[in-house]
Amino acid sequence: MKDWNHDLVHSLSEKNDALWRYKHHYKKASEGCEHCLTLWTALEKDDEKHVKMLVEEIKRHIAENRFD
C-alpha cells in the first residue's frame, strides 16, 4: 500500500476511534461539567467533518485507481 493511502486509512481509523470515545465515554464521564461536555461535543463535530473528508479522499483515490 502506498504511504499516502496508508496515512489516509490510518487517520480515518484514529478519527473513528476518537468519535467512539466521545460518544460512549467522554461525554458521559463529563456529566456535571458543562465546559467539558461542550468541549467533547465540539471535538466530536470537528472529527465527524474530518471523517467525511478522509472518506471522500479515499473514494477519490479508488476512483482514480490510485488506491494500491
C-alpha positions in Angstrom: 0.0 0.0 0.0 1.3 3.4 -0.9 2.2 5.6 2.1 -0.4 8.2 1.2 -3.2 5.6 1.2 -1.9 4.0 4.4 -1.9 7.5 6.0 -5.5 8.1 4.9 -6.7 4.8 6.3 -4.7 5.2 9.5 -6.1 8.7 10.1 -9.6 7.5 9.3 -9.2 4.7 11.9 -7.9 7.2 14.5 -10.7 9.6 14.0 -13.3 6.9 14.2 -11.8 5.6 17.4 -11.9 9.2 18.8 -15.6 9.5 17.8 -16.5 6.3 19.6 -14.8 7.6 22.7 -16.5 10.9 22.6 -19.9 9.3 22.2 -19.6 6.4 24.5 -17.3 7.5 27.2 -16.0 11.1 27.4 -19.4 12.8 27.2 -21.0 10.5 29.7 -18.0 10.9 32.1 -18.2 14.7 31.9 -21.7 14.9 33.3 -21.7 17.7 35.8 -19.1 19.7 33.9 -20.8 21.7 31.2 -17.5 23.0 29.9 -16.1 19.5 29.3 -19.4 18.4 27.7 -19.2 21.4 25.4 -15.5 20.6 24.5 -16.2 16.9 23.7 -19.2 17.9 21.6 -17.2 20.4 19.6 -14.4 17.9 19.1 -16.9 15.3 18.0 -18.4 17.6 15.4 -14.9 18.5 14.1 -13.9 14.9 13.8 -17.1 14.0 12.1 -16.1 16.6 9.4 -12.6 15.1 9.2 -14.0 11.6 8.8 -16.1 12.8 5.9 -13.1 14.5 4.3 -10.9 11.4 4.7 -13.6 9.1 3.2 -14.0 11.4 0.2 -10.3 11.4 -0.4 -10.1 7.6 -0.2 -13.1 7.4 -2.6 -11.3 9.7 -5.0 -8.1 7.6 -4.8 -10.2 4.5 -5.6 -12.0 6.1 -8.5 -8.6 7.2 -9.9 -7.1 3.8 -9.5 -4.6 5.2 -7.1 -5.6 3.1 -4.1 -2.9 0.4 -4.0 
